Amino acid sequence: MSILLLIIMIVFGIAAILTVVRIFRGPTILDRAVASDVLLTEVMCVLGAEMAINGHTRSIPVLLIIAAVGVFGSISVARFVARRDNTTP
């Protein structure tokens, strides 16, 4: 199991680093919002993999909270961008 855990950590670590780079370098707010959603999804996948490897379900409430934050954050950014686009002539 330690080899599997090492592979998971390497893959998700590289993905998280690339996502953080996109958050900092994203040319638009929508690029940054999508990248933050991807980062939240990566965190959820890591927690899910940890639960599957260790055989427990203690992290399910944390997964639900992270999912809710991601949904509400995406909705907020979309509404902000929609309002900003409507006021621009």
N, CA, C and O of each residue as an XYZ file, in Angstrom:
356
protein
N       0.807     -1.206      0.000
C       0.000      0.000      0.000
C       0.848      1.267      0.000
O       0.385      2.303     -0.476
N       2.053      1.221      0.509
C       2.865      2.426      0.571
C       3.282      2.888     -0.828
O       3.428      4.089     -1.056
N       3.476      1.959     -1.764
C       3.803      2.344     -3.143
C       2.616      3.066     -3.769
O       2.787      4.082     -4.443
N       1.418      2.543     -3.548
C       0.216      3.177     -4.085
C       0.033      4.572     -3.494
O      -0.299      5.516     -4.210
N       0.247      4.695     -2.206
C       0.121      6.003     -1.564
C       1.160      6.981     -2.090
O       0.857      8.160     -2.274
N       2.359      6.521     -2.332
C       3.411      7.377     -2.884
C       3.058      7.852     -4.292
O       3.249      9.023     -4.620
N       2.547      6.954     -5.115
C       2.140      7.329     -6.479
C       1.006      8.348     -6.441
O       1.017      9.324     -7.192
N       0.030      8.122     -5.567
C      -1.096      9.058     -5.436
C      -0.602     10.429     -4.997
O      -1.035     11.448     -5.535
N       0.297     10.459     -4.029
C       0.815     11.745     -3.552
C       1.587     12.472     -4.642
O       1.475     13.691     -4.764
N       2.365     11.752     -5.431
C       3.136     12.397     -6.499
C       2.207     12.958     -7.575
O       2.365     14.104     -7.995
N       1.253     12.164     -8.017
C       0.345     12.606     -9.090
C      -0.486     13.809     -8.643
O      -0.584     14.804     -9.361
N      -1.078     13.712     -7.462
C      -1.911     14.824     -7.001
C      -1.058     16.031     -6.605
O      -1.525     17.166     -6.704
N       0.167     15.814     -6.166
C       1.048     16.935     -5.863
C       1.400     17.728     -7.105
O       1.371     18.959     -7.095
N       1.733     17.018     -8.181
C       2.038     17.695     -9.453
C       0.805     18.437     -9.968
O       0.905     19.574    -10.429
N      -0.351     17.790     -9.887
C      -1.592     18.435    -10.340
C      -1.896     19.677     -9.505
O      -2.334     20.692    -10.047
N      -1.669     19.607     -8.196
C      -1.935     20.761     -7.336
C      -0.980     21.907     -7.643
O      -1.388     23.068     -7.643
N       0.277     21.597     -7.904
C       1.245     22.648     -8.237
C       0.854     23.339     -9.545
O       0.893     24.566     -9.638
N       0.478     22.551    -10.551
C       0.062     23.145    -11.819
C      -1.206     23.977    -11.663
O      -1.362     25.006    -12.321
N      -2.102     23.536    -10.800
C      -3.338     24.288    -10.571
C      -3.054     25.607     -9.859
O      -3.642     26.633    -10.201
N      -2.168     25.591     -8.886
C      -1.819     26.832     -8.187
C      -1.136     27.806     -9.152
O      -1.356     29.015     -9.075
N      -0.317     27.284    -10.051
C       0.298     28.147    -11.068
C      -0.788     28.796    -11.923
O      -0.694     29.982    -12.240
N      -1.816     28.036    -12.300
C      -2.909     28.604    -13.105
C      -3.687     29.646    -12.308
O      -4.154     30.634    -12.874
N      -3.829     29.435    -11.005
C      -4.533     30.428    -10.186
C      -3.756     31.742    -10.179
O      -4.358     32.810    -10.288
N      -2.440     31.682    -10.055
C      -1.647     32.912    -10.016
C      -1.485     33.555    -11.383
O      -1.458     34.782    -11.486
N      -1.376     32.749    -12.439
C      -1.096     33.298    -13.768
C      -2.332     33.454    -14.636
O      -2.244     33.995    -15.739
N      -3.489     32.990    -14.158
C      -4.702     33.026    -14.973
C      -4.989     34.416    -15.485
O      -5.027     35.365    -14.702
N      -5.193     34.561    -16.790
C      -5.411     35.911    -17.311
C      -6.762     36.509    -16.913
O      -6.886     37.731    -16.829
N      -7.763     35.686    -16.669
C      -9.077     36.223    -16.313
C      -9.529     35.643    -14.984
O      -8.971     34.668    -14.482
N     -10.545     36.266    -14.436
C     -11.097     35.780    -13.173
C     -11.771     34.410    -13.363
O     -11.813     33.599    -12.439
N     -12.292     34.167    -14.565
C     -12.914     32.870    -14.809
C     -11.883     31.746    -14.837
O     -12.162     30.640    -14.374
N     -10.694     32.017    -15.375
C      -9.623     31.022    -15.339
C      -9.231     30.705    -13.902
O      -9.002     29.548    -13.550
N      -9.158     31.730    -13.091
C      -8.808     31.525    -11.685
C      -9.909     30.774    -10.950
O      -9.618     29.943    -10.090
N     -11.153     31.049    -11.269
C     -12.267     30.354    -10.620
C     -12.283     28.876    -10.992
O     -12.498     28.018    -10.135
N     -12.059     28.585    -12.248
C     -12.015     27.179    -12.681
C     -10.838     26.467    -12.027
O     -10.964     25.319    -11.603
N      -9.704     27.136    -11.944
C      -8.542     26.518    -11.308
C      -8.777     26.273     -9.818
O      -8.334     25.259     -9.278
N      -9.464     27.185     -9.160
C      -9.760     26.948     -7.739
C     -10.741     25.799     -7.567
O     -10.643     25.049     -6.596
N     -11.683     25.647     -8.489
C     -12.574     24.492     -8.455
C     -11.803     23.187     -8.670
O     -12.078     22.176     -8.024
N     -10.852     23.228     -9.572
C     -10.015     22.043     -9.812
C      -9.204     21.714     -8.568
O      -9.054     20.543     -8.222
N      -8.679     22.732     -7.890
C      -7.909     22.492     -6.676
C      -8.781     21.888     -5.580
O      -8.345     20.978     -4.875
N     -10.004     22.383     -5.429
C     -10.917     21.792     -4.458
C     -11.254     20.347     -4.823
O     -11.363     19.495     -3.941
N     -11.415     20.071     -6.096
C     -11.686     18.705     -6.539
C     -10.496     17.795     -6.265
O     -10.671     16.636     -5.888
N      -9.294     18.315     -6.453
C      -8.105     17.520     -6.153
C      -8.023     17.188     -4.668
O      -7.662     16.071     -4.296
N      -8.357     18.153     -3.825
C      -8.360     17.902     -2.380
C      -9.393     16.834     -2.047
O      -9.137     15.949     -1.231
N     -10.551     16.917     -2.674
C     -11.582     15.908     -2.434
C     -11.125     14.527     -2.895
O     -11.394     13.530     -2.224
N     -10.446     14.461     -4.017
C      -9.945     13.173     -4.514
C      -8.883     12.591     -3.591
O      -8.851     11.382     -3.364
N      -8.026     13.433     -3.065
C      -7.003     12.956     -2.131
C      -7.660     12.417     -0.865
O      -7.274     11.362     -0.362
N      -8.650     13.139     -0.354
C      -9.360     12.653      0.834
C     -10.093     11.348      0.543
O     -10.104     10.442      1.376
N     -10.698     11.251     -0.622
C     -11.385     10.013     -0.996
C     -10.424      8.851     -1.150
O     -10.728      7.732     -0.737
N      -9.268      9.106     -1.741
C      -8.264      8.044     -1.875
C      -7.746      7.613     -0.510
O      -7.535      6.425     -0.269
N      -7.543      8.572      0.379
C      -7.099      8.233      1.728
C      -8.143      7.396      2.457
O      -7.802      6.452      3.170
N      -9.408      7.741      2.278
C     -10.466      6.941      2.903
C     -10.494      5.528      2.332
O     -10.670      4.561      3.073
N     -10.322      5.405      1.026
C     -10.354      4.083      0.403
C      -9.156      3.234      0.826
O      -9.298      2.034      1.062
N      -7.981      3.850      0.922
C      -6.784      3.100      1.298
C      -6.859      2.654      2.758
O      -6.518      1.515      3.076
N      -7.300      3.540      3.642
C      -7.341      3.211      5.063
C      -8.647      2.561      5.494
O      -8.750      2.110      6.635
N      -9.636      2.496      4.633
C     -10.888      1.806      4.921
C     -11.750      2.449      5.989
O     -12.262      1.758      6.870
N     -11.917      3.754      5.924
C     -12.799      4.437      6.868
C     -13.649      5.461      6.128
O     -13.430      5.734      4.948
N     -14.618      6.021      6.837
C     -15.506      7.023      6.231
C     -15.579      8.288      7.081
O     -16.557      9.030      6.992
N     -14.576      8.542      7.894
C     -14.616      9.699      8.798
C     -14.512     11.033      8.071
O     -14.886     12.059      8.638
N     -14.023     11.055      6.851
C     -13.807     12.313      6.132
C     -14.989     12.729      5.267
O     -14.912     13.742      4.572
N     -16.068     11.978      5.294
C     -17.224     12.319      4.449
C     -17.798     13.693      4.785
O     -18.112     14.438      3.856
N     -17.955     14.080      6.062
C     -18.442     15.449      6.318
C     -17.522     16.528      5.743
O     -17.997     17.554      5.256
N     -16.225     16.301      5.797
C     -15.276     17.261      5.229
C     -15.457     17.343      3.716
O     -15.421     18.431      3.141
N     -15.651     16.194      3.072
C     -15.889     16.184      1.624
C     -17.148     16.962      1.265
O     -17.164     17.704      0.283
N     -18.190     16.797      2.049
C     -19.439     17.522      1.780
C     -19.255     19.030      1.933
O     -19.785     19.800      1.133
N     -18.519     19.454      2.939
C     -18.289     20.888      3.146
C     -17.449     21.462      2.010
O     -17.735     22.551      1.513
N     -16.410     20.729      1.598
C     -15.574     21.205      0.487
C     -16.398     21.310     -0.794
O     -16.244     22.265     -1.554
N     -17.276     20.329     -1.037
C     -18.126     20.372     -2.232
C     -19.075     21.571     -2.187
O     -19.286     22.236     -3.201
N     -19.642     21.843     -1.018
C     -20.551     22.984     -0.887
C     -19.816     24.301     -1.110
O     -20.334     25.198     -1.775
N     -18.613     24.420     -0.559
C     -17.822     25.642     -0.758
C     -17.508     25.825     -2.243
O     -17.573     26.943     -2.755
N     -17.174     24.748     -2.928
C     -16.883     24.835     -4.355
C     -18.081     25.286     -5.168
O     -17.956     26.132     -6.053
N     -19.242     24.721     -4.869
C     -20.461     25.088     -5.600
C     -20.823     26.546     -5.350
O     -21.080     27.295     -6.292
N     -20.843     26.947     -4.088
C     -21.215     28.332     -3.774
C     -20.191     29.321     -4.300
O     -20.555     30.417     -4.727
N     -18.927     28.958     -4.276
C     -17.895     29.829     -4.836
C     -18.050     30.001     -6.332
O     -17.904     31.110     -6.847
N     -18.343     28.921     -7.035
C     -18.542     29.003     -8.487
C     -19.756     29.855     -8.832
O     -19.715     30.658     -9.765
N     -20.818     29.681     -8.089
C     -22.023     30.475     -8.328
C     -21.747     31.949     -8.072
O     -22.184     32.804     -8.843
N     -21.031     32.254     -7.004
C     -20.719     33.651     -6.686
C     -19.868     34.303     -7.767
O     -20.135     35.434     -8.173
N     -18.852     33.600     -8.232
C     -17.996     34.162     -9.280
C     -18.784     34.343    -10.571
O     -18.629     35.358    -11.250
N     -19.624     33.379    -10.918
C     -20.424     33.494    -12.140
C     -21.380     34.673    -12.067
O     -21.557     35.389    -13.053
N     -21.991     34.881    -10.923
C     -22.901     36.030    -10.782
C     -22.135     37.350    -10.847
O     -22.612     38.317    -11.440
N     -20.953     37.390    -10.240
C     -20.139     38.600    -10.284
C     -19.737     38.932    -11.714
O     -19.832     40.084    -12.136
N     -19.289     37.930    -12.458
C     -18.867     38.162    -13.844
C     -20.056     38.539    -14.709
O     -19.928     39.389    -15.591
N     -21.209     37.926    -14.478
C     -22.401     38.252    -15.265
C     -22.836     39.686    -15.023
O     -23.210     40.389    -15.962
N     -22.790     40.123    -13.783
C     -23.163     41.511    -13.488
C     -22.160     42.490    -14.095
O     -22.543     43.534    -14.623
N     -20.895     42.150    -14.018
C     -19.859     43.032    -14.574
C     -19.974     43.123    -16.077
O     -19.766     44.196    -16.643
N     -20.303     42.022    -16.746
C     -20.446     42.030    -18.202
C     -21.684     42.803    -18.633
O     -21.686     43.417    -19.700
N     -22.725     42.782    -17.831
C     -23.940     43.503    -18.197
C     -23.783     45.011    -18.048
O     -24.453     45.763    -18.756
N     -22.924     45.472    -17.158
C     -22.768     46.914    -16.962
C     -21.763     47.521    -17.915
O     -21.729     48.742    -18.066
N     -20.950     46.719    -18.559
C     -19.954     47.235    -19.508
C     -20.639     47.575    -20.829
O     -21.364     46.746    -21.379
N     -20.417     48.789    -21.346
C     -21.086     49.173    -22.608
C     -20.515     48.475    -23.805
O     -20.974     48.697    -24.926
